Amino acid sequence: MNSQTAKDEERRGRPVAQRPDPARIEALRARMVAAGQTVASLAAEIGEDASSVYKVLSGKRAASSGVGHRIAVKLGLKDAPREILASEPVTANLKPTR
């Protein structure tokens, strides 16, 4: 998403997808080069489609939800979402309807 698109989305009140940190992407690429690993073999290793992995690494897929986010988490480009703990109480403010 280019900067103008991000500005338009902010004006419309829509959340702007946070992209993976470029430093993490470069570190991953450096590890892949050092190991002699291709993107296709990396995709097969994590059980994802190679074209989707290419899109996440190039920045064409925002990795904010769905497949892109799952790939970014598996590759270590984004932190895993915090799980809701069962010990946390869920409070509901229920009012009678009548």
Order of alpha helices (4+ residues) and beta strands (2+ residues): alpha-alpha-alpha-alpha-alpha
